[in-house]
Amino acid sequence: MVTQAFAAPWRLKEVVGVPSSGSFWRDNGVGKFTISHRIKRGDSVASLAVKYSVQVMDIKRLNNMMSDHGVYSRERLLIPISNPDILINSTCYIERDNHAKREVAVLYPEGVRDIEISSLLKRTTSGQGKKRILNSLRRSMQVDDGTAQYYLSISDGDPRAALSEFSEDLRWERQVGLALRKWLGNIMAALIR
């Protein structure tokens, strides 16, 4: 009943999935709906904004992006819907996007739901396949097994997201280290006086 009330204004053919919270159904504005765009070589936030007739800032806001540089660390970007007519007779999937950090109703342009790397990794029964991914991450990050495993686990099994998280942490550590050195330098200068 709730699903039908959610779908009716947009004349959706089908809504697949159940949100983690019942409050998802309360607001069925067009802002709840997104298009899943699989990232390809040459894609940029600006080119996608032009392709889908939306604002660059809307794409960044929806995907929780601070800059354009995070595009290639992701498999897909969620694109806000600019023309609600594309919802008519469409199937949307209720999903929680880890980058956007929210639940959304996602439409797939090809009409077929993408299979994400993280879900493939979860289904991998071969310990050797997981070990290869872990070894590759360990070498790329130049860290021990435990650290590589940690970043892979917090990124829900997505190796690209694990590298992105690791890079963000390194940047933060450098910023804190520089600030700490400056602070210690000021204290040393004050003691010398």
DRENDO-1510 file (C-alpha; in Angstrom, 1 decimal, always signed):
<recs>
REC; n; res; u; v; w
REC; 1; MET; +0.0; +0.0; +0.0 .
REC; 2; VAL; +2.8; +2.5; +1.0 .
REC; 3; THR; +4.8; +1.5; -2.1 .
REC; 4; GLN; +1.8; +2.2; -4.4 .
REC; 5; ALA; +1.2; +5.6; -2.8 .
REC; 6; PHE; +4.9; +6.4; -3.3 .
REC; 7; ALA; +4.8; +5.2; -7.0 .
REC; 8; ALA; +1.4; +6.6; -8.1 .
REC; 9; PRO; +2.2; +10.3; -8.6 .
REC; 10; TRP; +5.1; +9.4; -10.9 .
REC; 11; ARG; +3.4; +6.5; -12.6 .
REC; 12; LEU; +6.2; +4.2; -11.8 .
REC; 13; LYS; +5.9; +0.6; -13.2 .
REC; 14; GLU; +7.6; -0.9; -10.2 .
REC; 15; VAL; +9.5; +0.0; -7.0 .
REC; 16; VAL; +12.0; -2.7; -5.9 .
REC; 17; GLY; +13.5; -2.9; -2.4 .
REC; 18; VAL; +12.5; -1.8; +1.1 .
REC; 19; PRO; +14.1; +1.2; +2.7 .
REC; 20; SER; +15.7; +0.8; +6.1 .
REC; 21; SER; +13.4; +3.4; +7.6 .
REC; 22; GLY; +9.6; +3.8; +7.0 .
REC; 23; SER; +10.2; +7.6; +6.9 .
REC; 24; PHE; +11.6; +7.1; +3.4 .
REC; 25; TRP; +8.1; +6.8; +2.0 .
REC; 26; ARG; +6.8; +10.1; +3.5 .
REC; 27; ASP; +8.5; +12.3; +1.0 .
REC; 28; ASN; +8.1; +11.2; -2.6 .
REC; 29; GLY; +9.3; +14.4; -4.2 .
REC; 30; VAL; +11.4; +14.2; -7.4 .
REC; 31; GLY; +14.5; +14.8; -5.2 .
REC; 32; LYS; +14.2; +11.2; -3.9 .
REC; 33; PHE; +14.8; +9.8; -7.4 .
REC; 34; THR; +18.2; +9.6; -9.1 .
REC; 35; ILE; +19.8; +8.1; -12.2 .
REC; 36; SER; +22.7; +5.7; -11.8 .
REC; 37; HIS; +25.5; +6.7; -14.2 .
REC; 38; ARG; +28.4; +4.2; -14.5 .
REC; 39; ILE; +31.7; +6.1; -14.6 .
REC; 40; LYS; +33.6; +5.8; -17.9 .
REC; 41; ARG; +36.9; +7.1; -19.0 .
REC; 42; GLY; +36.6; +10.8; -19.9 .
REC; 43; ASP; +33.6; +11.4; -17.6 .
REC; 44; SER; +33.7; +14.6; -15.5 .
REC; 45; VAL; +31.1; +16.1; -13.2 .
REC; 46; ALA; +30.8; +19.0; -15.7 .
REC; 47; SER; +30.3; +16.7; -18.7 .
REC; 48; LEU; +27.7; +14.7; -16.8 .
REC; 49; ALA; +25.9; +17.9; -15.8 .
REC; 50; VAL; +25.6; +18.9; -19.4 .
REC; 51; LYS; +24.6; +15.4; -20.5 .
REC; 52; TYR; +21.7; +15.1; -17.9 .
REC; 53; SER; +20.8; +18.8; -17.9 .
REC; 54; VAL; +21.5; +19.4; -14.2 .
REC; 55; GLN; +23.7; +21.6; -12.2 .
REC; 56; VAL; +27.3; +20.6; -11.3 .
REC; 57; MET; +26.7; +21.5; -7.6 .
REC; 58; ASP; +23.5; +19.3; -7.6 .
REC; 59; ILE; +25.6; +16.3; -8.6 .
REC; 60; LYS; +28.3; +17.0; -6.1 .
REC; 61; ARG; +25.8; +17.6; -3.3 .
REC; 62; LEU; +23.9; +14.4; -4.1 .
REC; 63; ASN; +27.1; +12.3; -4.2 .
REC; 64; ASN; +28.7; +14.0; -1.1 .
REC; 65; MET; +31.6; +15.3; -3.2 .
REC; 66; MET; +33.8; +18.2; -2.2 .
REC; 67; SER; +35.7; +18.4; -5.6 .
REC; 68; ASP; +35.7; +16.8; -9.0 .
REC; 69; HIS; +38.7; +14.7; -8.2 .
REC; 70; GLY; +36.7; +11.9; -6.6 .
REC; 71; VAL; +35.0; +10.9; -9.8 .
REC; 72; TYR; +37.3; +8.1; -10.7 .
REC; 73; SER; +37.4; +6.6; -7.2 .
REC; 74; ARG; +33.8; +5.6; -7.7 .
REC; 75; GLU; +32.0; +3.1; -9.9 .
REC; 76; ARG; +29.0; +5.3; -10.4 .
REC; 77; LEU; +27.6; +8.7; -9.7 .
REC; 78; LEU; +24.0; +9.4; -8.8 .
REC; 79; ILE; +22.5; +12.1; -11.0 .
REC; 80; PRO; +19.5; +14.1; -9.9 .
REC; 81; ILE; +16.5; +13.9; -12.1 .
REC; 82; SER; +15.8; +17.0; -14.1 .
REC; 83; ASN; +12.8; +15.8; -16.1 .
REC; 84; PRO; +10.2; +13.8; -14.0 .
REC; 85; ASP; +8.7; +12.3; -17.2 .
REC; 86; ILE; +11.5; +9.7; -17.3 .
REC; 87; LEU; +10.0; +8.1; -14.2 .
REC; 88; ILE; +6.8; +7.1; -16.2 .
REC; 89; ASN; +6.7; +3.3; -16.6 .
REC; 90; SER; +10.2; +3.0; -15.0 .
REC; 91; THR; +11.4; +0.6; -12.4 .
REC; 92; CYS; +13.3; +2.2; -9.5 .
REC; 93; TYR; +15.4; +0.5; -6.9 .
REC; 94; ILE; +15.5; +1.6; -3.3 .
REC; 95; GLU; +19.2; +1.6; -2.4 .
REC; 96; ARG; +21.5; +3.1; +0.2 .
REC; 97; ASP; +24.5; +4.7; -1.6 .
REC; 98; ASN; +27.7; +4.5; +0.5 .
REC; 99; HIS; +29.2; +7.7; -1.1 .
REC; 100; ALA; +26.0; +9.7; -0.9 .
REC; 101; LYS; +25.3; +8.3; +2.5 .
REC; 102; ARG; +21.5; +8.2; +2.0 .
REC; 103; GLU; +18.8; +6.1; +0.6 .
REC; 104; VAL; +17.5; +7.0; -2.8 .
REC; 105; ALA; +15.2; +5.6; -5.5 .
REC; 106; VAL; +17.6; +4.7; -8.3 .
REC; 107; LEU; +16.8; +4.4; -12.0 .
REC; 108; TYR; +19.1; +2.6; -14.3 .
REC; 109; PRO; +19.2; +4.1; -17.8 .
REC; 110; GLU; +19.6; +0.7; -19.5 .
REC; 111; GLY; +16.7; -0.6; -17.4 .
REC; 112; VAL; +19.0; -3.2; -15.8 .
REC; 113; ARG; +20.4; -2.8; -12.4 .
REC; 114; ASP; +24.2; -2.7; -12.3 .
REC; 115; ILE; +26.2; -5.3; -10.5 .
REC; 116; GLU; +28.7; -3.4; -8.2 .
REC; 117; ILE; +32.2; -4.6; -7.5 .
REC; 118; SER; +31.4; -4.7; -3.8 .
REC; 119; SER; +28.6; -7.1; -4.2 .
REC; 120; LEU; +30.7; -9.3; -6.5 .
REC; 121; LEU; +33.4; -9.4; -3.8 .
REC; 122; LYS; +30.9; -10.4; -1.1 .
REC; 123; ARG; +29.8; -13.3; -3.3 .
REC; 124; THR; +33.4; -14.4; -4.0 .
REC; 125; THR; +33.8; -17.7; -2.3 .
REC; 126; SER; +37.4; -18.2; -3.4 .
REC; 127; GLY; +39.7; -17.2; -0.6 .
REC; 128; GLN; +42.4; -16.9; -3.2 .
REC; 129; GLY; +40.5; -14.2; -5.0 .
REC; 130; LYS; +40.1; -12.1; -1.9 .
REC; 131; LYS; +43.7; -12.7; -1.0 .
REC; 132; ARG; +44.8; -11.3; -4.4 .
REC; 133; ILE; +42.7; -8.2; -3.9 .
REC; 134; LEU; +44.1; -7.7; -0.4 .
REC; 135; ASN; +47.7; -8.2; -1.7 .
REC; 136; SER; +47.1; -5.7; -4.5 .
REC; 137; LEU; +45.8; -3.1; -2.0 .
REC; 138; ARG; +48.7; -3.8; +0.4 .
REC; 139; ARG; +51.2; -3.2; -2.4 .
REC; 140; SER; +49.4; -0.1; -3.7 .
REC; 141; MET; +49.1; +1.5; -0.2 .
REC; 142; GLN; +52.5; +0.2; +0.9 .
REC; 143; VAL; +51.0; -1.0; +4.2 .
REC; 144; ASP; +50.7; -4.3; +6.2 .
REC; 145; ASP; +47.9; -6.8; +5.7 .
REC; 146; GLY; +45.9; -5.6; +8.7 .
REC; 147; THR; +45.8; -2.0; +7.4 .
REC; 148; ALA; +44.8; -3.1; +3.9 .
REC; 149; GLN; +42.1; -5.3; +5.4 .
REC; 150; TYR; +40.8; -2.4; +7.6 .
REC; 151; TYR; +40.4; -0.1; +4.6 .
REC; 152; LEU; +38.8; -2.8; +2.5 .
REC; 153; SER; +36.3; -3.5; +5.3 .
REC; 154; ILE; +35.3; +0.1; +5.9 .
REC; 155; SER; +34.8; +0.6; +2.2 .
REC; 156; ASP; +32.3; -2.3; +2.0 .
REC; 157; GLY; +34.7; -4.4; +0.0 .
REC; 158; ASP; +35.3; -1.9; -2.8 .
REC; 159; PRO; +39.0; -1.7; -3.6 .
REC; 160; ARG; +38.7; +1.7; -5.3 .
REC; 161; ALA; +36.9; +3.2; -2.3 .
REC; 162; ALA; +39.5; +1.6; +0.0 .
REC; 163; LEU; +42.3; +3.4; -1.8 .
REC; 164; SER; +40.3; +6.7; -1.7 .
REC; 165; GLU; +39.7; +6.4; +2.0 .
REC; 166; PHE; +43.4; +5.7; +2.6 .
REC; 167; SER; +44.4; +8.7; +0.5 .
REC; 168; GLU; +42.0; +11.0; +2.4 .
REC; 169; ASP; +43.5; +9.7; +5.7 .
REC; 170; LEU; +47.0; +10.4; +4.5 .
REC; 171; ARG; +46.1; +13.9; +3.5 .
REC; 172; TRP; +44.5; +14.5; +6.9 .
REC; 173; GLU; +47.6; +13.1; +8.7 .
REC; 174; ARG; +49.9; +15.5; +6.7 .
REC; 175; GLN; +47.7; +18.5; +7.5 .
REC; 176; VAL; +47.7; +17.6; +11.2 .
REC; 177; GLY; +51.5; +16.9; +11.1 .
REC; 178; LEU; +52.2; +20.3; +9.6 .
REC; 179; ALA; +50.0; +22.1; +12.1 .
REC; 180; LEU; +51.7; +20.2; +15.0 .
REC; 181; ARG; +55.2; +21.1; +13.7 .
REC; 182; LYS; +54.2; +24.8; +13.4 .
REC; 183; TRP; +52.8; +24.7; +17.0 .
REC; 184; LEU; +55.9; +23.1; +18.4 .
REC; 185; GLY; +58.1; +25.6; +16.5 .
REC; 186; ASN; +56.2; +28.4; +18.1 .
REC; 187; ILE; +56.6; +26.9; +21.6 .
REC; 188; MET; +60.3; +26.4; +21.0 .
REC; 189; ALA; +60.7; +29.9; +19.8 .
REC; 190; ALA; +58.9; +31.2; +22.9 .
REC; 191; LEU; +61.1; +29.1; +25.2 .
REC; 192; ILE; +64.3; +30.4; +23.6 .
REC; 193; ARG; +63.3; +34.0; +24.1 .
</recs>
